[in-house]
Amino acid sequence: MNQITRIMNRAIKYSALFFFLLQFSFAQLSELDTRCLWIVRESMYNEKMINSALVYAYQSGYNIVFIQVRGRGYAFYNSEIVPKHPKIATEFDPLDYAVTLGHALGIEVHAWVNSYILWSSKTPPENPEHLYHTQKGWTEANIHGKMDSQIKLSEPQSPQWEGVYLSPTHPEVNPYLLSVYSEIINSYNIDGIHLDYIRFQDEVYGYNKSGMAVFENIYDINPRDIVRGIISPRFGWSQEFVDSMYVAWDKFRRDAVTELVRNIYHEVHKPGHNIKLSAAVKPNIIDAKYRWYQEWDKWVQKGIIDFVVPMNYFKEIRDFNNSVQIMKSNLAQDELEMVVIGVSTYKILLARLNGFKGVSIFSWDSHKNNLDWFQPINDALGHPTFD
């Protein structure tokens, strides 16, 4: 089958699905109380760019925008902690401007902050005060002990490598990140904090020496010995003990991430604050828990987050629905109401058919030069663009 035939077959399949969904009455589609739009940092450099994004969000009926204000370890706001992005004029505060404009338009403005990922370019940060340069010992390490700070950025990396991460288990990382969030919370009249990359890069990470030392101090076991098979019945350990150490090591990594979420939640809900906490999360609850150590179902169940946004971007409907069914099997109805689905066009209707009352679209930036691309999305949202 040639490429053109495959494309045509896929187009026919999706068109058939779309028209099938249209046969449902609107009574069968949940009303969307929450309509979110991600706005990436490249649209935050100046007033004109912010105007374009927020005015479009208003005209299209979005009531929440996630504006990225910390990316690649740079701030898109005035900070005493994080260096400002070099493309932003010294006197300009993108976050302050966006909050003022968003509120004037009746839109909630949530500060979208990348958490553990620190850098992902092929060249190092130009600012010598960037955390990449000043705190190399805080970066993540893989199972072989190689730290992200040791990676030559200019060389080709594996397809799975996302960038340089901070280590969630390093004793100084979570307190630092909490200070970053606290500064934003206490300095700006934002409506929400939106966490991103609030997870490990993958299951083969977590081997920062300082983080492992914390685990070893608790259990008197080196985590690398667990995964290398040294802690094994072959060397006199009981199978029960070996299994318990695998469980403990995984839990230790999950708990490090959950600890930061819990502390940020307590910060946003201090007296005098009216701020929501949300997070962009992996869509499959099971994979999120065991591969990325992102136990977001627990965050929802423990009430340490106000809502989550599973990034359910799967191309295949089967994979999309599988993630949705896992959510519905693991979360109670009131917990499902804390889920806002991150989706593409036709899947908005699938999300609504499954009873979800909130969706988030990624992203304004990817198609801002072709606004016609958004029209099917606006139609599926039930809020067509204003004249």
C-alpha positions, 0 to 999 in steps of 0.5 A: 500500500503506497503512502497516498493510499494510506493517507486517503484511507485514514482520511476516510476513516476519520471522516466517517467517525466524525460524521458518525459522532455528529449523529448523536444529539447534543443532549448526549454530549457533555457541556464543556465547562472548562475550555483551556488553551496552552500558549507556549513561551514563544508567544510571550516575548512581547505585548503584540504576541500576547495580544494575539494569543489572548484575544484569539482565546477570548474570541474562541470561547476559551475560559482558561489559558495556560501561559508558559512562563518558565521553559528551559530554566528561563523565566518569562516574568520578573524573578529574583530566583530564575534568570530572565529569557534573553529575548525579553526586554529588561523592562517588560514583564510578560506574565504581569501583562498577560494577567492584566489583559486576560482578566480584562477579557474575562479569562483565567490566566494560569502560569504554566511552569516546566518543573523538572526538565531544565534544558533541551537545546543542542547548545548550552544556555548563554547565561552563566547564571542559568541552573544548568551551569551553576548546579550540575550536581542537581541533574538526573542520572541514568541507571549507568550513573551518567548524569544529564549534565555530562551529556554533550548536547551537540551530539545526537541523542536517543529518540527517548531523551527529552533533555537535561532534567533535575533529579526529583530525589536530590535533597535540594531540588524540590525545595528550590522548585517550591521557591520558584513556584512560591515566588510566582504565587506571591508576586502575581494575581494569577488564577492558577499554577499549571505544572508540566514535566512533573515526572521523571524522564523515564524508568531508567532514571533516578540514579543521582548520587545524592538522591540514592544516598537518601534511599540508602540511608533509609534502607541500607541498600544501594538502588543500583544493586537492586536493578543490577541483580546484586540484591538477589536470592543468588546472593542470600537475599530472600525473594520476599525481601528482593521484591520489597526493595523493588517496590520501595525503590519505585515508591521512593521515586514516585513519592519524591514527585508527589511531595513537590505536588503536595507542597505546591498545593499547600502553598497555593491554598494558603489564606489569601490565595484564590489559586487553582493547581493543575498538572499536565500528566501522562494519559495512561494512569498505569504507565504514568505510575510505573514508567514516569513515577507520576502517580497522578491518580493518587494526587486526585484521590488525596485532594492535593491537586485541583484538576489534571490534564491528561495529554491524550494525544494518541493518534489511534482511537483505540489507544485514546479510548484505552486511556479513557477507560483506565481513568474511568475504572480507577477514579470515582465519579467526583474524581473524574470531574477533576479531569480535563482532557488534552485532545485534538479535534475529533477527539473533543467529541469523544471526550464529551461523549465519555462525559468529560466536562473539560478539554485543553487544546495544544497549542495556540503556537502550533497553528497561530499562522493558520487560524482556519486550522482551529475552526473544526476545534471551535465547532467541536467545542460548541463555541464558534469563533466570534465575528 
